[in-house]
Amino acid sequence: MKHKNKLLALAAAGVLTVTGMTMPAVQAASDDNMYGDLDGDGAVTISDAYRTLRAYSRVSAGGDSGLMDFQLTAADVNRDGFVTIEDAYYILKYYAEHFAGNQVTWEEVTRETVVVASELYQEYYEPFLRNIKYRISDARGSYYFADLNHDGIKELIIPRCTYAYDSSANVYTISENRVVYAGTAGEAYATYYCKNGIYYGYFIKGGNRIIRKITMNQTTVTTTVVTQEYSPGEQEAKWMQEIKDLEKQCGLPTYKLDDFSPFYE
């Protein structure tokens, strides 16, 4: 993907160019809560960008980030809940701007994230959504955005239900400058939420409860059942309340398809 590759090239090149060299530090702004300062020395340096890039590489390879809680908070400079290649890029950008005498804030530095995302959605997802032909029961459907593979680009989740036993939550992503199918996130009527950086689908029907962990590697979605049980009646009512609480705390924002072209059977 051209946008991700651009960030990767810039971040990697910037870090590799100065690795092993002694570079001046840039004082971390106190009103920015020490974002970007992973080693806690009160400054934003090249080594902070290197630590962020290394953490991203470890997680991408399926391992642990190697960062402590305060470092994870400091590394997530664009405040999206994850440590990605974008964070390493923005730490380098913040460092370069301040080194040049430009006293920019983190909000100003990371504003490009929103612009890039907006351009992507308008160019790829919006036309796709306008032509979607799914129908959920007798009502207009909903869709969600979630960065399932933590690459800085959010995937599109669309629940679909054409027949009683033909329902799923299809996941689409942007690859090679087009929208492609990445798999299913589980049942169409599940509630989706993100907790501690991990995505889940919570499904209840007829006394059955299924909670699936949703992960994604490049362009392929995988789900793992972490909870599955049957208990109708009073217990089911408690589960429904649990879902409502999760939706308030960490549920994914829901968007309606009413704004797009009509459905077809």
C-alpha positions in Angstrom: 0.0 0.0 0.0 1.6 3.2 -1.1 0.7 5.3 2.0 2.0 2.6 4.4 5.1 2.0 2.4 5.9 5.7 2.3 5.7 5.9 6.1 7.8 2.7 6.5 10.5 4.0 4.2 10.7 7.4 5.8 10.7 6.0 9.4 13.2 3.2 8.6 15.5 5.5 6.6 15.5 8.2 9.3 16.3 5.8 12.1 18.9 3.8 10.2 20.7 7.0 9.1 21.4 8.1 12.6 21.6 4.8 14.5 25.0 4.7 16.2 25.5 8.5 15.9 25.3 11.0 18.7 22.4 13.3 18.0 21.2 16.3 20.0 18.0 15.9 22.0 14.8 17.9 21.7 13.1 18.8 24.9 9.7 17.1 25.3 6.9 19.6 25.7 5.4 19.3 29.2 1.9 20.1 28.0 2.1 17.0 25.7 2.4 14.6 28.6 5.8 13.4 27.5 4.6 11.7 24.3 7.5 10.4 22.3 9.8 10.1 25.3 10.1 6.3 25.7 13.2 6.3 27.8 11.9 8.9 30.3 14.9 11.2 30.0 12.7 14.2 29.4 13.6 14.6 25.8 12.5 13.3 22.4 15.4 11.7 20.6 16.2 9.5 17.7 16.5 6.6 20.1 12.8 7.0 21.0 11.9 6.6 17.3 14.2 3.5 17.1 12.5 1.9 20.2 9.1 2.6 18.6 10.1 1.1 15.3 11.6 -2.0 17.0 8.4 -2.5 19.1 6.3 -2.3 16.0 8.5 -4.9 14.2 8.3 -7.3 17.2 4.5 -7.1 17.3 4.2 -7.5 13.5 6.3 -10.7 13.8 3.8 -12.0 16.4 5.8 -11.2 19.5 5.6 -8.8 22.4 6.4 -5.2 22.0 9.0 -5.3 24.7 7.8 -2.0 26.1 6.5 -1.2 29.6 3.1 0.5 30.0 4.4 4.0 30.3 6.5 3.4 27.1 3.4 2.1 25.2 1.6 5.3 26.2 4.6 7.5 25.2 5.0 5.7 21.9 1.4 6.0 20.8 1.8 9.6 19.7 -1.2 9.7 17.4 -3.4 8.4 20.2 -5.1 5.6 18.2 -4.5 2.9 20.9 -1.6 1.1 19.0 2.1 1.5 18.4 2.6 1.4 14.7 5.0 2.6 12.0 3.2 5.9 11.9 4.2 6.6 15.5 7.9 6.1 14.7 7.5 8.4 11.7 5.8 11.1 13.7 8.4 10.9 16.5 11.0 11.5 13.9 9.0 14.3 12.4 8.5 16.0 15.8 12.2 15.7 16.5 13.1 17.2 13.1 10.6 20.1 13.4 11.9 21.1 16.9 15.5 20.7 15.9 14.8 23.2 13.1 13.3 25.6 15.7 9.6 25.0 14.9 7.8 24.5 18.2 5.0 22.3 16.9 2.7 20.2 19.1 2.0 16.5 18.7 -1.5 17.4 17.5 0.0 19.4 14.6 2.6 16.7 13.8 0.1 13.9 13.7 -2.7 15.8 11.9 -1.5 14.1 8.6 -2.9 10.8 9.9 -6.4 12.1 9.7 -5.8 13.6 6.3 -4.4 10.4 4.9 -7.2 8.3 6.4 -9.8 10.6 5.0 -8.3 10.4 1.5 -8.2 6.7 1.6 -11.8 6.3 2.7 -13.1 8.7 0.1 -11.1 7.1 -2.7 -11.7 3.4 -1.9 -14.2 2.7 0.9 -16.9 5.2 0.0 -17.5 4.0 -3.6 -17.5 0.4 -2.3 -20.1 1.2 0.4 -22.3 3.0 -2.2 -22.4 -0.1 -4.2 -22.8 -2.7 -1.4 -25.8 -5.0 -1.9 -26.1 -6.6 1.5 -29.2 -6.6 3.5 -29.6 -7.3 7.2 -33.1 -8.6 8.1 -35.6 -6.0 7.1 -33.5 -3.0 8.2 -30.7 -1.0 6.7 -27.4 -2.3 7.8 -24.4 -0.9 9.7 -20.7 -0.9 9.3 -17.6 -0.4 11.4 -14.0 0.6 11.0 -11.2 -1.1 12.9 -7.4 -1.3 12.4 -7.3 -5.1 12.8 -3.7 -5.6 11.6 -2.4 -2.4 13.3 -0.9 -0.9 10.1 -2.5 2.5 10.5 -5.2 1.8 7.9 -8.6 0.8 9.3 -10.4 -2.2 7.9 -14.1 -2.1 7.0 -16.4 -4.5 8.8 -19.9 -5.1 7.2 -22.4 -7.5 8.8 -24.4 -9.3 6.2 -27.5 -11.6 6.4 -29.2 -12.9 3.3 -30.8 -16.0 4.7 -31.5 -17.3 8.2 -28.3 -19.4 8.2 -26.3 -17.3 5.9 -24.9 -14.5 8.0 -21.4 -13.2 8.8 -19.4 -10.0 9.4 -17.3 -9.6 6.3 -14.0 -7.7 6.5 -12.5 -5.7 3.7 -9.2 -3.9 3.5 -7.3 -1.8 1.0 -4.5 -3.6 -0.8 -2.8 -2.8 -4.1 -5.0 0.3 -4.4 -8.3 -1.5 -4.2 -10.8 -2.9 -1.7 -10.3 -6.6 -1.1 -12.1 -9.2 0.9 -10.1 -10.3 4.0 -12.3 -12.8 5.6 -15.1 -12.9 8.3 -15.0 -11.5 11.8 -17.8 -13.9 13.0 -21.5 -13.6 13.3 -23.4 -10.7 11.6 -25.2 -9.7 14.8 -22.2 -9.6 17.1 -21.2 -6.6 19.1 -17.6 -5.5 18.3 -15.3 -3.8 20.7 -11.6 -3.2 21.4 -10.1 -3.9 24.8 -6.4 -3.5 25.6 -5.6 -3.2 21.9 -7.4 -6.4 21.0 -10.6 -6.7 18.9 -13.5 -9.0 19.9 -16.9 -10.0 18.6 -19.5 -10.7 21.3 -22.5 -12.7 20.0 -25.6 -13.8 21.9 -28.6 -15.7 20.5 -31.0 -18.3 22.0 -29.1 -18.7 25.2 -25.8 -19.2 23.4 -22.8 -16.9 24.0 -19.8 -16.8 21.8 -16.9 -14.3 22.1 -14.3 -14.3 19.3 -10.9 -12.7 19.3 -10.2 -11.1 15.9 -6.7 -10.8 14.5 -5.4 -10.0 11.1 -2.1 -10.7 9.3 -1.6 -8.5 6.3 -4.8 -9.2 4.3 -6.2 -12.3 6.1 -8.6 -12.2 9.1 -8.5 -15.0 11.7 -10.9 -15.5 14.6 -10.4 -17.6 17.7 -13.2 -18.6 20.1 -12.3 -17.5 23.6 -15.7 -18.1 25.2 -18.5 -20.4 24.2 -21.4 -21.5 26.5 -25.1 -22.1 26.6 -27.2 -20.8 29.5 -30.7 -19.4 28.7 -32.8 -17.3 31.1 -31.3 -15.2 33.8 -27.7 -15.7 32.8 -28.5 -14.5 29.3 -30.0 -11.3 30.7 -26.7 -10.7 32.5 -24.8 -11.3 29.3 -26.9 -8.7 27.5 -26.1 -6.2 30.2 -22.4 -7.1 29.8 -22.6 -6.3 26.1 -24.3 -2.9 26.9 -21.5 -2.1 29.3 -18.8 -3.0 26.8 -20.5 -0.9 24.1 -20.3 2.1 26.4 -16.7 1.5 27.5 -14.9 0.3 24.3 -17.5 -0.5 21.6 -16.6 0.3 18.0 -18.4 3.3 16.6 -21.4 2.2 14.4 -22.1 3.8 11.1 -25.4 3.4 9.2 -25.7 2.6 5.5 -28.7 4.8 5.2 -26.5 7.6 3.8 -25.5 5.4 0.9 -27.4 3.8 -2.1 -30.3 1.5 -1.4 -30.0 -2.2 -0.8 -31.0 -4.9 -3.1 -32.1 -8.4 -2.2 
